[in-house]
């Protein structure tokens, strides 16, 4: 009669089988993720030029499109989304929004862009299956594409992160997004570099900062104001405020018939850090150090025709840091700005980042 095998030997075999099963599952999951990433790279790509749009871009042939509406404050925006996405792979998307018309008599292009960015941020996560995730946008800098002013952001939505480039034409707003669970520089460059807009023509464009020299904050557009497209203030993401000395409708000096009777209204320069000739760093007040105050402070400034700051006030940031930043901003010096050969004032924001 054969003896029964020891109990611990049977347990050992079971544990070994469980380990092998777990290893097989991990390998399978990994292969699915790699396959999804490979599909986006090896799939057949085609040049997309949708009817009624101003852009062209190269996307995987299997991309889809969706049209709808988005309520933003008291406005109804028309939305279109061109999307190529895998459940466990990259998200390639072009969002097209319209409904906030260019109207310099009521609001600046800087405010218009902020409002569109805010609307996109609220609308986009649900469209890519991340409705419950809290989206985060960090401004990386300004961009220009064939004369069309734009910006570059780093975006994070749940497990996805990547780059979003945004542009505002006279008719529409476009956000070109590459989000992924892992970094894929080749895919990012291939998609973003294929986006094309027609050359901007007509009215001259203002000079804007190209590359902020200090750490750039997460950007939230301006707070709501009557008759202006704007956005909600958020505690975690400082924004920019409309210039207080902006020309009102009917007061535009350019409409005057007498040459030289009035100076031009200030133009919007956006984020001005990169345009400064001299930008002193603010002091870190003792009371702010004691309170361990940190974060980004945004200062609204007006620059005269000679490049000197003539007004400055804080629009967001820790209260204990604002006075020091206002004082530093008033000492900043900029290159004079001209429009059609005439010196003009410029309004914009200077950002200061305090890191503990």
C-alpha positions in Angstrom: 0.0 0.0 0.0 1.5 3.4 -1.1 1.7 6.1 1.5 -0.2 9.4 0.8 2.0 12.3 -0.4 2.9 14.9 2.3 0.3 17.7 2.6 3.0 20.4 2.2 4.0 19.0 -1.2 0.4 19.4 -2.5 0.3 23.0 -1.2 3.6 23.7 -2.9 2.3 22.5 -6.2 -0.8 24.7 -5.9 1.3 27.8 -5.0 3.5 27.1 -8.0 0.5 26.9 -10.3 -0.9 30.1 -8.9 2.4 31.9 -9.5 2.6 30.6 -13.1 -1.0 31.7 -13.7 -0.3 35.2 -12.3 2.8 35.5 -14.5 0.9 34.5 -17.6 -1.9 37.1 -16.8 0.7 39.8 -16.4 2.4 38.9 -19.7 -1.0 38.8 -21.4 -2.0 42.2 -20.0 1.3 43.7 -21.1 1.0 42.3 -24.6 -2.5 43.8 -24.9 -1.1 47.2 -23.9 1.8 46.9 -26.3 -0.5 45.8 -29.1 -2.7 48.8 -28.5 0.2 51.2 -28.6 1.5 49.5 -31.8 -1.9 49.8 -33.5 -1.8 53.6 -33.3 1.7 53.6 -34.8 1.3 51.0 -37.5 -2.3 51.6 -38.5 -2.9 53.3 -41.9 -2.9 57.0 -41.6 -4.8 59.4 -43.9 -4.9 63.2 -44.3 -8.2 64.5 -42.8 -9.7 67.8 -44.1 -13.3 67.8 -42.8 -15.9 69.9 -44.7 -16.6 73.1 -42.9 -13.3 73.1 -41.0 -10.2 75.2 -41.5 -7.6 72.5 -40.6 -6.0 69.5 -42.1 -4.3 66.7 -40.1 -2.9 63.2 -40.5 -4.9 60.6 -38.4 -5.4 56.8 -38.3 -8.0 55.8 -40.9 -10.3 54.3 -38.2 -10.8 57.7 -36.5 -14.4 58.8 -35.7 -16.2 62.1 -35.7 -18.9 63.5 -33.5 -20.8 66.8 -33.5 -22.9 68.3 -30.7 -23.4 71.3 -28.5 -21.9 72.4 -25.2 -23.5 75.0 -22.8 -20.9 77.3 -21.5 -22.2 80.0 -19.1 -25.0 81.6 -21.1 -23.6 80.6 -24.5 -24.2 77.5 -26.6 -21.0 76.3 -28.3 -21.0 74.1 -31.4 -18.6 71.2 -30.9 -17.0 68.7 -33.2 -14.5 65.9 -32.1 -12.3 63.9 -34.4 -11.0 61.0 -32.4 -8.7 58.0 -32.7 -8.5 56.1 -29.4 -7.7 52.7 -27.8 -9.0 51.7 -24.4 -5.5 51.0 -23.1 -3.6 53.0 -25.7 -3.0 56.5 -26.9 -5.7 59.1 -27.6 -5.3 61.3 -30.7 -7.9 64.0 -31.0 -8.8 67.3 -32.7 -11.5 69.3 -30.9 -13.3 72.0 -32.9 -15.4 74.6 -31.0 -17.3 77.7 -32.2 -19.6 80.2 -30.7 -17.4 82.9 -29.2 -16.8 85.2 -32.0 -13.9 87.5 -32.3 -15.1 91.0 -31.1 -12.3 93.4 -30.0 -15.0 96.0 -29.0 -16.2 93.7 -26.2 -13.2 91.5 -25.2 -9.7 90.8 -26.1 -8.4 87.8 -28.0 -6.6 86.8 -24.8 -9.9 86.6 -23.0 -11.5 84.8 -25.9 -8.8 82.2 -25.9 -9.1 81.7 -22.1 -12.8 81.1 -22.4 -12.4 78.5 -25.2 -9.7 76.7 -23.2 -11.9 76.6 -20.1 -14.9 75.2 -22.2 -12.6 72.6 -23.8 -11.3 71.5 -20.4 -14.8 70.9 -19.0 -16.1 69.1 -22.2 -13.2 66.9 -23.3 -12.8 64.3 -20.5 -16.3 62.8 -21.0 -15.7 62.5 -24.7 -12.7 60.2 -24.1 -14.3 58.1 -21.4 -12.8 59.9 -18.4 -15.8 61.8 -17.1 -15.0 61.2 -13.5 -11.4 62.3 -13.8 -10.4 65.8 -12.8 -8.5 67.4 -15.8 -5.4 69.5 -15.2 -3.8 71.9 -17.7 -0.3 73.4 -17.3 0.7 76.2 -19.7 4.0 75.4 -21.3 4.3 78.5 -23.6 2.9 80.3 -26.6 2.9 79.1 -30.2 2.1 80.5 -33.7 1.0 78.5 -36.7 0.8 80.4 -40.0 0.1 83.6 -38.1 -2.6 82.1 -35.9 -1.8 82.6 -32.2 -1.9 79.6 -30.0 -0.6 77.9 -26.8 0.9 74.6 -25.7 -0.3 72.9 -22.6 0.5 69.7 -20.7 -2.8 67.9 -19.9 -3.5 65.2 -17.4 -6.8 63.3 -17.3 -6.8 60.3 -14.9 -4.2 57.8 -16.3 -3.7 59.8 -19.5 -1.2 62.6 -19.9 0.3 64.4 -22.9 0.4 67.6 -24.9 -2.4 69.8 -26.2 -1.9 72.6 -28.7 -4.7 75.1 -29.0 -5.3 77.8 -31.7 -8.0 80.4 -32.2 -8.9 81.6 -35.6 -11.6 84.2 -36.4 -14.2 81.5 -36.7 -13.2 78.6 -34.6 -11.1 77.2 -31.7 -9.0 74.1 -32.2 -7.4 71.8 -29.6 -5.0 69.1 -30.9 -4.4 66.5 -28.2 -2.0 63.5 -27.8 -2.7 61.7 -24.5 -1.2 58.4 -23.5 -0.5 56.1 -20.6 3.2 56.2 -21.4 5.5 58.6 -23.3 5.7 58.1 -27.0 7.7 61.0 -28.5 7.6 59.7 -32.0 3.8 59.4 -32.1 3.4 62.8 -30.5 5.6 64.5 -33.0 4.0 62.7 -36.0 0.5 63.8 -35.0 1.1 67.4 -33.8 3.4 68.3 -36.7 0.8 67.2 -39.2 -1.8 69.8 -38.1 -2.1 72.6 -40.6 -4.1 75.9 -40.6 -4.3 78.3 -43.5 -2.2 81.5 -43.3 -3.9 84.2 -41.3 -4.6 87.3 -43.3 -6.2 90.7 -42.8 -5.8 92.5 -39.5 -2.3 92.8 -37.9 -1.5 90.7 -34.9 0.0 92.0 -31.7 3.4 91.0 -30.3 3.1 88.3 -27.7 5.6 86.6 -25.5 6.9 83.3 -26.9 8.6 81.5 -24.1 8.0 82.4 -20.4 11.3 82.5 -18.5 9.9 81.5 -15.1 7.9 78.5 -14.2 4.5 78.8 -15.8 1.4 78.2 -13.7 -1.6 76.0 -14.4 -3.9 78.3 -16.3 -7.5 78.9 -15.6 -9.3 81.5 -17.8 -10.7 84.7 -16.5 -13.8 85.0 -14.1 -17.2 85.8 -15.6 -18.0 89.4 -16.5 -21.0 90.9 -18.1 -21.1 90.8 -21.9 -17.7 89.1 -22.0 -16.8 85.4 -22.6 -15.1 84.3 -19.4 -14.5 81.5 -17.0 -14.9 80.4 -13.4 -12.0 81.1 -11.0 -10.6 77.9 -9.5 -8.6 77.8 -6.4 -5.9 75.4 -7.7 -5.4 77.1 -11.0 -4.7 80.8 -11.2 -6.0 82.7 -14.2 -5.8 86.1 -15.9 -8.1 89.0 -15.4 -9.4 91.3 -18.1 -7.5 94.7 -18.3 -9.3 97.3 -16.3 -8.4 100.1 -18.8 -9.7 98.2 -21.9 -11.4 100.4 -24.4 -15.2 100.1 -24.2 -17.5 99.8 -27.3 -17.8 103.1 -29.0 -14.6 104.5 -27.4 -12.1 102.9 -29.8 -9.6 105.6 -30.7 -9.0 103.9 -34.1 -12.5 105.1 -35.2 -11.6 108.8 -34.7 -11.3 110.7 -38.0 -8.7 113.2 -36.7 -5.2 111.7 -36.9 -3.4 112.0 -33.6 -6.5 113.2 -31.7 -6.3 110.1 -29.5 -3.8 107.3 -28.8 -4.6 103.7 -29.7 -6.1 101.5 -27.0 -3.7 99.1 -25.3 -3.3 95.7 -27.0 -3.2 92.4 -25.3 0.2 90.8 -24.9 -0.8 87.6 -23.0 1.9 86.2 -20.7 4.7 88.8 -20.7 7.6 87.1 -18.9 9.4 86.2 -22.0 9.3 89.7 -23.4 10.9 91.4 -20.4 14.2 93.1 -20.7 14.5 93.3 -17.0 12.4 91.1 -14.7 13.5 91.2 -11.0 12.6 88.4 -8.7 10.2 89.3 -5.9 11.2 89.1 -2.2 9.9 86.2 -0.1 8.3 88.1 2.8 9.1 86.8 6.3 5.5 86.3 7.2 5.0 84.3 4.0 7.9 82.1 4.9 6.5 81.6 8.4 3.2 80.6 6.9 4.9 78.4 4.3 3.1 80.2 1.5 3.8 79.0 -2.0 2.3 78.6 -5.4 1.9 80.9 -8.4 1.0 84.6 -8.3 -0.4 86.3 -11.4 0.0 90.1 -11.8 -1.9 92.1 -14.3 0.2 95.0 -15.7 -0.1 97.8 -18.2 3.1 98.8 -20.1 3.4 102.2 -21.7 4.8 103.1 -25.1 8.4 103.2 -23.7 8.2 99.8 -22.1 7.8 100.9 -18.5 5.1 99.3 -16.2 2.6 102.1 -15.4 0.1 99.9 -13.4 0.2 96.6 -11.7 -2.2 94.6 -9.5 -2.5 91.0 -8.3 -5.3 88.9 -9.8 -4.6 85.6 -8.1 -2.2 83.9 -5.7 -1.5 83.6 -2.0 -2.4 86.9 -0.3 0.9 87.0 1.6 2.9 86.9 -1.6 0.9 89.4 -3.7 2.4 92.7 -2.5 6.0 91.5 -3.1 5.1 90.4 -6.6 3.3 93.7 -7.4 6.4 95.6 -6.3 8.7 93.4 -8.4 6.4 93.8 -11.5 6.4 97.6 -11.2 10.2 97.5 -11.6 10.1 95.4 -14.8 11.1 96.8 -18.1 10.0 95.7 -21.6 10.8 96.4 -25.3 8.5 99.1 -26.7 5.7 97.6 -28.9 4.5 99.1 -32.1 1.4 98.5 -34.2 1.5 99.6 -37.8 4.6 101.7 -37.0 2.9 103.5 -34.0 4.0 102.9 -30.4 1.2 101.4 -28.3 0.5 100.4 -24.7 0.3 96.7 -23.8 -1.7 94.8 -21.2 -0.9 91.3 -20.0 0.2 89.2 -17.1 3.5 88.4 -15.3 3.6 85.2 -13.4 5.8 84.4 -10.4 6.1 80.9 -8.9 7.1 80.3 -5.3 8.3 76.8 -4.5 9.1 75.6 -1.0 
